[in-house]
Amino acid sequence: MNKLHKNLYQLPEWVKLTIVILLFLMSYFWILEHNPFSSRIIVSILAFVLANILGMIFRKPRG
């Protein structure tokens, strides 16, 4: 996981922004297909996964 974090952090900015845009678009369309009021657990898991991926992309790795 640490190696993945370093590789994601070292990507160029345009690649990072493309990944972020694609993640948000995919999650937005996925939420539109499912009623967010009936699947709050799924939406919260999705938000958790997105936060972790964004943290790996933009937060500097330790060491």
C-alpha positions as CSV (number, residue, x, y, z in Angstrom):
1,M,0.0,0.0,0.0
2,N,2.9,2.3,0.8
3,K,4.4,1.8,-2.7
4,L,1.0,2.5,-4.3
5,H,0.7,5.7,-2.2
6,K,4.2,6.9,-3.4
7,N,3.4,6.1,-7.0
8,L,0.1,7.9,-6.9
9,Y,1.6,10.9,-5.1
10,Q,4.4,11.2,-7.8
11,L,1.9,11.4,-10.7
12,P,1.7,14.6,-12.7
13,E,-1.0,17.1,-11.7
14,W,-3.1,16.6,-14.8
15,V,-3.2,12.8,-14.2
16,K,-4.3,13.4,-10.6
17,L,-7.0,15.7,-11.7
18,T,-8.2,13.3,-14.3
19,I,-8.4,10.5,-11.7
20,V,-10.3,12.8,-9.4
21,I,-12.8,13.8,-12.1
22,L,-13.4,10.2,-13.2
23,L,-13.9,9.0,-9.6
24,F,-16.4,11.8,-8.9
25,L,-18.3,11.2,-12.2
26,M,-18.5,7.5,-11.7
27,S,-19.7,7.8,-8.1
28,Y,-22.2,10.5,-9.1
29,F,-23.7,8.3,-11.8
30,W,-23.6,5.3,-9.5
31,I,-25.5,7.2,-6.8
32,L,-28.1,8.3,-9.4
33,E,-28.8,4.7,-10.2
34,H,-29.4,3.8,-6.5
35,N,-31.7,5.8,-4.3
36,P,-29.3,7.4,-1.7
37,F,-32.0,7.4,0.9
38,S,-32.5,3.7,0.8
39,S,-28.8,2.8,0.6
40,R,-27.0,5.2,3.0
41,I,-24.5,2.5,4.0
42,I,-23.4,2.1,0.4
43,V,-23.1,5.8,0.0
44,S,-21.0,6.2,3.2
45,I,-18.7,3.3,2.1
46,L,-18.3,5.0,-1.3
47,A,-17.4,8.3,0.4
48,F,-14.9,6.5,2.6
49,V,-13.2,4.9,-0.4
50,L,-13.1,8.2,-2.3
51,A,-11.6,9.9,0.7
52,N,-8.9,7.2,1.0
53,I,-8.0,7.4,-2.7
54,L,-7.9,11.2,-2.6
55,G,-5.7,11.0,0.5
56,M,-3.3,8.7,-1.3
57,I,-3.1,11.0,-4.3
58,F,-2.6,14.4,-2.6
59,R,-1.1,13.6,0.9
60,K,2.7,13.3,1.0
61,P,3.8,9.8,2.0
62,R,5.7,9.3,5.2
63,G,9.4,8.5,5.0
